[in-house]
Amino acid sequence: MAENPIDSKGAGLANEKLVLTLLRQHAQLSQAQICELANLSSSTTSYIVARLREKDLIVENQGESTKRGAKPVFVSINPKGLFTIGVEINPSSLFIGLFDFNCQLIEKIRVLLDTDRSPENISSKLEINLRGLLSKHNIEYGKVSCIGVALSGSISKDGVVELSSPLSWKAIPLKDMLTAKLNIPVAVCTTRVRLLAESSIANNIDYSNVLYLNIADGVGSHAIIDGNLLHGSTNRAGEIGHIIAIPDGPKCGCGHKGCLEALISGPALAKKILQDIKHGQKTTLKDVVNSEDLPEVIISKWGQAVQQKDEYSMKLCAFIAEHFSKIAASTINCYDPNIVILAGYVTKQCFDYLETAIRETMATDVYDNTSRNIQIKQASLGTEALIIGAAKTAFQQYSA
C-alpha cells in the first residue's frame, strides 16, 4: 500500500477518480472498504476523501452498527457535485441532455435547426440553449465538468470532423471550436457511442461479441469483439453505409454514388417518399406527409402505413430489407457476433421485417450458419442513445 498520501498531482487525481469509480459501482462505502477495494493506505484514503469532500463531490452519512463504539460513516457520490452534457448533432436538430454526477439524465431538449447547418451556427445555438438549460435548473456554468458531442461521420482522435455526409461537413475542428466557445472540456464522438450506451444498461446479457447495426440519419455498424470496441486505424471502422449497394445510384453526401446510406437512411427514404408522391405514386402517405416534415416524422408516418399494409409502403420496406440484409450478412461473416442489435428510427418502423430478412439471408450468405446461435434484438435505448453515449464518453475522459 502507498504510505505517502501525496505522491504527485497526477497520482492524486488518479486516486480520486479511482475512488469515485468504486463509489459508483457500490453506491456507498466506508473508508475501510475503500482502502481494501482501492488497495490504498488509510492515510491516503483519508486524504482523498477529504479532497473529494472539499470539492463537494461526495456526501457522508452515518450508518448503523451492531457493535459497540462509533457508528461507521459511509461515503457516496454527490449527484449535484458536477454535471455533464450530452449532445447529438443531426441534420434537423440539436438534442441536448443534462446529466448529474452519476451520469443520470435530468432533462433533455430538442432544438430544431434551420437551413443554416454551419458549425458556427450550431455552436451558437448549443451555447444559448445550454445556458438556458442550466439556468432553468439553477446550476452554475462552472459546475459543468465536460460535454460529449456525437454525430454521424468520420472523426479524428483530436476531434476533427473529417467528413460527415449527413451534415455536409469536411475538415471541421469541432472539438477545438466548441472548447474555445464554451470554455468546457469537449469530447467529440462518432455514433459508435450508441453501443457504449446500450451495453451500459445490459441486464444479464453477454456483450463480449456484439454487432450493432443502425439506420437513422446515416447507416453504420459498430462492433465489440472479444470485449473490445473496434475503432480502426483512423476511427472509421464499421462504415457500412458507404458500401456501394447500387453502382451509379443516388449520390451520397460522401461524394460517391449508390452508397447504402444514399438509399435507405432516414433522409434518403424521406426524399424518395416525397418524390414518389410528387410523381403520382398511389399511397396513403399522400394525405399525411408534406415537404416541411422532418425525415424522422416522415419515416414515422411511413411506419404507420406499413402497419396498415399500404402497398407502396410495404414495397419500400422490402426494398430496405433486401439491401440491408445482404450487407448485414456480410458483416456477420466478418465479425462473428453472438448478438446483433438493430437500432435507429428507420429500423424501429420495420424491425420484424428486417429481422426476418436478415435471418433468411444468413441461411444462404453466412458461413456455417447452422452452427451459430445469433440473437437479433431491437435496441433498448431509443432517441436518447446518442446523448447518453456521448455523455458517458466525455464523463470517462474528463470527470474527476
N, C-alpha and C positions, 0 to 999 in steps of 0.2 A: 504493500500500500504506500501511496505517496505521503510523506510526512510534512512537506512544505506546502502550505495552503496556497501560496502564490508562486507557481513555477514560472509563469510568464503570462502576459496579457492573452496571448493566443490560447495557451493551455487553460487559463481561467474561463475564457468564453466557451471553449470546447466542453469543459466540465459542466458549465451552466446548461449548455444545450443538451448534454447527456442526461442531466437530472430532469430537465423539462420533458424530455422524451420518455423517461421512465414514469413520470407523473401522468403523462397522457395514456400510457399503457396500463397503469394500475389504478388510476383515478385519485388515490391518495396513499401516501406512505409516511411512516415515521422516519426520523433522521437515521435511526439504527437500520431500518430496512433499506434506506438509500445507500448507506455505507456498504451494506452487503451486496446489493444489486449492482452498484456502480464500481465496486472494488476500490473505494476511496477511504482514506482515514477519517476518523471522527472530526479532526480539526479542519481538514479540507472540506468535508461535508458541511460543517457549521458555517465556515466562511462562505461557501456557495449559497447556502440557504439565506444567509444574511444579505448577500448581494442581490439575490432574487427578490427578497423582501423589500429592499431599498428601491428596486426598480418597479415595484408593485405588480410583479408577475406571478406571485403566489399568494395564497391565503392559508392561514394556520388555524386549526380547530382542535380543541381538547377532546380526546376520545375517552372512552370508558375503560376502566381497568378492573380486573378481578383480583388483583394483588394489592397488598398494602403499599403505600408510597404515592409518589406523584403520578398523576394520570398522564398517559402518553399524549404528545402533540403530533397531530397528523398534518402533513403538508399536501396541498392540492393546487392545481392551476387556477389562477385568477382569470376567468374568461374575459374580463374587461381590462386586462393588463395591456394588451396590444390588439390591433385589428389588421386584417388582411383583406385586400380587394382582389376579386377575380373578374376578369373582363373577357368577353368574347366579341371579336370584331367580325362581322359578316357583311355582305353587300347591302343588306337592307336595314341593319340596326346595330347598335351597341347594346350588349347585355352586360349589366354590371351587378355584381354580388358583393355584399358586405359580410365578412366573416369575423367571428370573435377569435380569441387566442387559442381556443380549442378547435379552430377551423370549422366551426358550425355556422351555417348560413343564418344570418339575421334578417336580411331583406334583399330583394333583387328588384331591379328596374330595367325596363327596356326603353331605349331611346331610338326612335326611328331616324334614319338618315335621309337626307335629300339627295339630289343628283350629284352634289359635291362630295365625293368619297376620297378626297385627297388626305394624305396623312396629317397635314396641318389642320384641316377642318375637323377631322375625327379626334385629334389630340385636344383641340379646344373644347369640343363637346364633352369629352371624357373629363377634363378638368372641371368644367362648370357643373356637371351632374355629380361628380364625385364630391365636390364641396357641398352641394345641396344635400346629398345623402348623409354625409357626416353631420351637417348642421341639424338635420331632422332628428338624429339620434343623440344630439349633444355630445359628439365626440370631437376632441381636439384634433386638428390636422396632424400634429406631431405624434399622435397615437397610432397612426397607420405605419406598420413596420415594413410592408412591401406590397407590391402589386404584381399579379400574374396576368399576362395578356396572351390569349390564344387566338389563332386564326389559321385558316387553311392556306398552306403554301410551303415553300422551301425556306427554312430559316437557319442561318449560320449559328455557330456556337456563341458568337458575340452579339447575337440579337439583331442581325441584319436580315430583313425580309428579301431574300434573293429573288424570289418570284412567287406571287400569289395570283393565280389566274382568275379566281372569283373576284378579287378586288382590283385586278389590273395594276398591281404594284410590281416594280422591279427595283432592286438595289436600294431599299429604304432602310436607313439605320434607325429602326424603330425604337430599340432599347435606349440608345443614346438620346434620341429625340424626346422620348417620354420622361426619362430620368431627369434631363435638364429642365423640362417644363414643369414637372410635378414635384421635383426635389424629393423623390422617394425611390428606393431601390426597385427596379423593374426586371422581371423575368419575362422574356418573350418565348412562347411555346407553340409548337405545332399542335394539330388536333390529336396527336398521339396521347395527350394528357387525358383524353376521354377514357382511355383504357386504365390509366392510373386511378381515376375517379371510380370507375366501375369495379376494379379489383379491391378498392378500399372498403367497399360495402359488402363484399362477398360473405355469404353465410355457408360454411361447410362445403365450399367449392374449391377444388384444386386449380389454382390459376398458374400452374407451372408452365403449361403449354397451351396458349390461347391465341386464336386468330380473331381479330376484331375488324369487322367489315362495316364501313359507314357510307351511306348515301344521303347527303344533305346538300348544302351549298356546293360542296365538292364531293368527290368519290375517293376513298382511300382505304388503306388497311394498316393495321398495327399488329405487332405480334410480340408475345412473351414466350421465349423458347428456353427451356431448362431454367426457368425462373428469372431470365434476364430480358428486359425490354430492349428490342432491337432499334438502333438508330441509324446505322450505316456510316460510312466514312465522311459523308457530307450532310448527315442528318436528313436524308431523303428516302430512307427505307420505307417500302410499302406504298409507293406512288402508283397503285394500280389504276387510278383514274386517268393516267396518261399512257396507258397501253392502248395502242391503236386497235379499235374494235371494227371500224368500217373505213377502209382506205378511201381517201378523198371525201370523207364525210364532213359534217359540220365543223367549222373552225373552232378550235378551243382557245381559251384565254392564254394558254401557254404558247400559242403560235402554230401548233401543229393542227392537222385535220383528222377528224374521225376518232379522237380520244373518247374513251368510255365516259369521261366526265362531261364531254360535249353532247353526249347522247342521253344520259339518264340522271344527271344531277338535278336537284330541285329547280334551279333557274332554267336549265335546258328543257326540262319537261314542261315547265310553266310556259315557256316561249313556244314550244311545239303545240301545246293545247290552244293557246290564243291564235296562233297562225292557222291551225286546222279549222277552228271555228270560223275564222275570217274567210276561209276558202270554202265554206259551205258544209263542213262536216256535221252530220246529224249526231247529236249527243245531248243529253240532259244538262251537260255543263254549260251549254249555250246560254241558259237562262240564269245561271248563278255566278259565273266568273266575268271579270272585266279587266281591262288592261291596267287599271290602277291597283289591283290586288298585288300584294307581295307574293313571291313564289311560294312561301310556306302556306299562305292562305289558299292559293290555287291548288296546291297539292293536297291540302286537307279536304277541299271540296271534291277533288278527283277521287280521293279515298272513299268518300261517302257514295259517289257514283259507282265505284267498284262494288261496294256492299249492295247497291241496288241493281247490280248486274247490267248496268248500262253497257251496250255492246262496244262502243268506241273505247270506253274506259277499261273494259276487260282486255281488249286488244293491246292497249298501251301497257297494261300490267304484264301481259305475255311478252311484249317487246323488251321490257326491263328485265324480266326473269330470264329470258333467253340469253341476253348479252352478259348479264351479271353472273349467272350460274356457271358459264364457261370459264370466266376468269376466276371465280371463287374456287372452282375445282382445281384449276392450275395452281392457285395459291396454296391450297391444302396440300397438293403434291410437294410444294417447296418447303413448307414449314412443319407438316405432320402434327397438327394440333389435336388435342382431345376435346376441346370446346371451341365452337365457332359462335361468336356473338354478332348479331345483326343489329345495327344501330342507325340512327338518323331519321329525319322527318319523312323522307320518302319511304324508307323501309317500314316505318311504323304503319303506313297505309296498306301495305301488301305483304306483311310478314309471312302469312300462311302460304301464299303463292311462291314467295322466294324460297322458303324452306323446302317446299315440295320440289321446286325446280332444281335446287342445289343437290338434293338427295338423288334425284333422277340422273343428274349429270355426273354425280360422284360414281354411280353404278357403272358408267361407261368410261369416265375420264380419269378417275383417281386410281392410282396403282394399288393393287392388292386391297381393294376397298372392303371386301368381305371380312378381313381380319381386323378392321378398325372399328372402334366404338366411339364415334364422334357425336357429341351433343351439340345441337344447334338451338340457341336460345336468343330471345329478344333482350336487348339491353335493359337493365333495371332502371337506369337513370334516363330521364327524358331531356328536356331542353336545358336542364341545369348542369349537364355532364361537363361541358367545357369550362364553365366558370368555377366549378368545384375542382376540376383537374388543374386549372391554371392557378387557383389559389393555393392548392396543396403543393404545387411545384415551387411557387415563389416562397411559400412558407418553409419548405425544406431547405431552400438556398439561403434565405436571409434572416429568418426569425432567430431570436436569441437561443 
